[in-house]
Amino acid sequence: MIKIITVIGARPQIIKAAALSRAIKNNFSDKITEVIVHTGQHYDANMSEVFFEELNIPKPNYNLNVGSGSHAKQTAAMLIGIEEILLKEKPSAIVLYGDTNSTLAGAIAASKIHGPVVHIEAGLRSRSKAMPEEVNRIMCDHVSTLLFSPTISGFNNLVKEGFNKEAKAPFNADNPKIFHCGDVMYDNSLQFSSMAESKTTIISKLKLEKDKFILATIHRNNNTDEPERLNALFRSLNDIALKYNLDVVLPLHPRTAKLLETNLTKENYNNVKGNAHFKITEPASFLEMIALEKNCKLVMTDSGGVQKEAFYFEKPCIILRPETEWVELVECGTAIVTDANEEKIKAAFEKLSKGVNLKFPKLYGDGKAAEFICGEMINCFT
Ligand code: UD1
């Protein structure tokens, strides 16, 4: 029996962890014990609790309740808490997801006391170290023992950074093992797709018609904190909604909600508030997001996860960032990177909304990435 400590903190990690917890419960409960640590990075009920309930994830064994703060304050509080738990629980490995401050804290805490790190969603790169997430994932990858990349391009990034793809067991932080295994988020989308519409009412509640609305999310710090960019994004959404007679559904991350009034010009703010097409809501649950993704015409987002979910449900996507780590979406032509540039956003909308010749090949595995990861962890740590 191996014991893993799973660290989660931000909304997408809670969702990603559901895939592994499900695989352990269904297929590996005699071989893996999981202890879940929630750092408390996300603490509002609709950013955290709702996902545990909806996705049937076991409640965390520990909650560090770190809350918001500067990067240093938030990460430091997590580090102290995670180290204490690692020393007490003595796990076979710590399992970390993605690229948030919770990921970084777990990677530092474990590697300093020589605990093996398993990184799920390894190898992704945006090539912009101005993004806190890029720094977090590079640091985590380079202290990990097992690295699971969701994409071939992520796997190749690791090879380029010096990871040996022929490494032989026993594996450790100096002799790590890299895998291309598919995406646990794809596992989840397949698992929950069929129940999304029957278990949620968001489509009828917001009076939405299939293919008659844009699903938009905006939460990256450079978009929310820089008024010029936030204004450009909302002007674009407003103009597109009016020109094409489409609704815009915008489930707002608390970060964005707090900054709308302060960072939008009065004119832009009033336009958005006065535009009946805008349906600004609280953050959506995972099942609600899936229902929105399945029914919308097109997605506009600066989120990493939502870009891919658009693809899983065969919707075109406008990426409101200067770059993306999910490069295959752009390569196959279903997504366009526009940054917060009004002209580019409008041109991309014009092109993608026609929906001509869009193809959605299987890029993210077979829906069994979590089972694969469990099997390799057992091989390595037993
Ligand atoms: C974090 C991750 C990001 C991920 C995102 C998903 C980092 C560096 N970033 O960004 O990669 O895509 O989560 O959602 O870890 N807030 C609340 N209530 C909450 C959570 C946040 O009000 O429950 C507000 C606070 O004002 C906080 C701000 O949102 O200061 C930002 O939260 P933080 O956790 O620092 O980063 P995210 O923007 O959520």
Boltz pocket constraint, residues with backbone or C-beta under 6 A from the ligand:
constraints:
  - pocket:
      binder: B
      contacts: [[A, 10], [A, 11], [A, 12], [A, 41], [A, 42], [A, 43], [A, 44], [A, 45], [A, 47], [A, 68], [A, 69], [A, 99], [A, 100], [A, 101], [A, 102], [A, 132], [A, 133], [A, 219], [A, 220], [A, 221], [A, 253], [A, 254], [A, 255], [A, 258], [A, 303], [A, 304]]
      max_distance: 6.0
